[in-house]
Amino acid sequence: MTLRHVCTLIVLAATLSGCASSAPIFVEPTAQAIMVEPENNVLLLQSLRGAERRRLQDFIFTASRGRRDALHLEITGSPRLAGQVAHQARAMGVPSHNIDLFGGRADPHGRFAVRIEAIAYQALPPVCPSLSIVGPSVNDNSFDQTLGCSTRNNLAAMINDPRDLIGNEAVVASNGDRAAIPVAAYRTFATGNSNNNQGRGTNSGASSQAAPVGSTSDTMTTTQ
């Protein structure tokens, strides 16, 4: 047998052993990340009368893909017309915190009054590996890689605005002192109720002690 045939047999044996291996394949965590991609569309308007208003409505409807509550608008140009565009967008269902107004010129040539940039975010979930590929191996009951990937897929499918996966600017940080007020009020209320119950218990005890005296007095009066 020549050396060439020996090398071929070695390579073939290594390939077959690799295919028959039952060891789980480790998937890097970065390969299971949710990718968030923005889709940008731009509209330039000179006014908001007649056909221009309909153009704006069609633009918002198309750019939002029917989810106007998840659309983000950046409006640049004339403050007066920008305010009217923002009002129209809010009337169509775009949240106020998703609308940003900027001053300056709408375009370098000054032919348009406002520039409207609509941004809609899309969540791209990872491709989950098959259980038959990642494991479990012998004496290993770990499904972390697959379950983690499934959770990310469900999150990407359920979230309304994928922009929130990057950072939610609509929800502001809460005040800890203000949040603790109900707890303090409850403790004060509970302490006050406890004191009242103790006071009522003392009065009822005094009444029960006074009752026999009154009964004796009544008996003596009747006897007389």
Secondary structure, DSSP 4 states (H G I P E B T S, - for coil): --HHHHHHHHHHHHHHHHHH--PPPP--GGGGPPEEEEEEEEEEES--STHHHHHHHHHHHHHHTT-GGG-EEEEEE-HHHHHHHHHHHHHTT--GGGEEEE-S-SSTT---SEEEEEEEEEEE---PPPHHHH---TT----HHHHHHHHHHHHHHH-S-GGGGT--SSSPPPPHHHHTHHHHHHHHHHHHHHHHHHHHHHHHHHHHHHHHHHHHHHHHHHH-
